[in-house]
Amino acid sequence: MTTSERQKPVFRFAPSPNGPLHLGHALSALLNRDMAEAEQARLLLRIEDIDQTRCTPEFEAGILRDLEWLDISWESPVRRQSEHFPEYQAALHELIERGLVYPAFLTRGEVKARVVAYEAAGESWPRDPDGTPHYPASDRERPADEWRDMLTSGKKHAWRLDMRKALDLIGELLFWTETGDGRTGEIAAEPDVWGDVILSRSDAPSSYHLSVVVDDALQGVTHVVRGLDLFHATSVHRLLQVLLGLPQPVYHHHRLILGADGRKLSKSQGDSGLGELRAQGMSGADIRRLVGL
């Protein structure tokens, strides 16, 4: 890479190959391309395939076909998260060594049972912006020797960020620069509303939160353009960036494409993929119009 290339702004489109791209992904990809061209910036493609159960080479091939059909080009090589697990593990290990994460042993079923019992008594269990209950404090409050014994026994566990300890260590308010379709300017981060977020689990060596901040730093990303559904997650990303000494990009969270029922489009709900629209005879220009560009 030349010096001039290193000095250019860097955008990235980062889909997960766990299903076909839909119109919401098209909006994000096209915005990244358009904004990168306006800034005379580099555009990267990152395949976020940490979930080795749901992500497949077939879906990745479909992503590449859809992007080429939309006339979107990117720099080579493509970064695949599945090829960079050691980098995420190194970041996690740093946080473990600093005592900022703890092993979490409760299963989803056990957490759900605790929440149900608690709320049956008329109390309200805290939930994150996605509506998921915060993880109970019991594992965080275990004595260290109990952690070690349980880890030595091979008991399945995840690693969770000790949010209170992390915020106490930072000791200052965090902000990010936002240029998107909602609030703009300097946005105050509120990572505590997420509780003790998961950074690694037994079936995946990294979480979205951890891998995305590591990737953005390693790839020199200066502008993150993604949907408004990830607006609140940026609070966690800013905290991790500060804890790991990573640079912060500028963020642009764009509007979402909604279905006829008013919900955002989703692969899991079977919303029409771009390949299906292409098979119906639509062109890339048609897709631009459909997403309001």
Phi, psi and omega in degrees: 000133181281166179299319180296323178294321179295332183275348180286150171299155182231124174251162176211144170250129191226075180279160173257130181276058179246018179167173180287148174294144176241189185298328178297320177293322180299317178301314182295315181296317181292322177296317177301314180297313183296316182290323177296318179296320180296329181266001187052047187255170173275148176237123181252154172244127178236129178263113184266086188245040178297322180286093185286350178279316186265335182275135183225155175300328180295317178293323178297317178300323178295322177299314181297320178297317182296318181293320177296321178297325178280002179064040178253127177244159185213165179284150173258151001275161173286136177269125176249124183300328181297344179265004187227028180304322180301327180292322178290322179295326178295318178294317178298316181299322177300317180290326176296313181299330181271003177071025184261356175229163180218154177285134182245122190254347183289138175280167178301322179296319179293320177297315181301318181297320179294318181295315180300314180297320181294315183284338176295337179274006177092005179266160180251121179278135180295144179230153180277176182301340176272358179091003180278133180299143174298149179289138179300159185276354190300317180290321179299327185267002177295145172297148184301325181293328175293318176305310184298317180297318181292322177293318180297327181287350180085014181297135181298142183203163169247171172245128182239145177286131174281094188299317181297316181294319180297316181291324176297321180294317180295311176064024180206160176287143179250149180222161167223157179269123186240132180235016190273207189269357177251234175290144180232169181097210178274114184258129178286125178282143179229067184295336183297337181291349179268350184069203183276088185294151180278136180247342179196146178228172186297331182258005178207128186286356180202155174263169175303313183304312184288313185294324184291323180286325177294314180298312182300321179290313183294330181269359179068030182293128180254339182224120177255115180246115183204175187288158179296343177295345179254008181304308185289333178296339180299333177300316178294320182295321177296320179297314180296322178300317180291316181299324184263002179068037183257151179290157178253132174280173166275140183250141177225102179262116187266164178303158179259151172271123184255150176279180181298335181271004176088357178266159179291151180295147184213139174298317185294337179270001176075025178296150187305128178276164180297325179299322179292320178294323178296319180295337178280358177100005179286155179251171175300324177295324177297320181294319176304317180293319181299325182267005173082028178254000000 
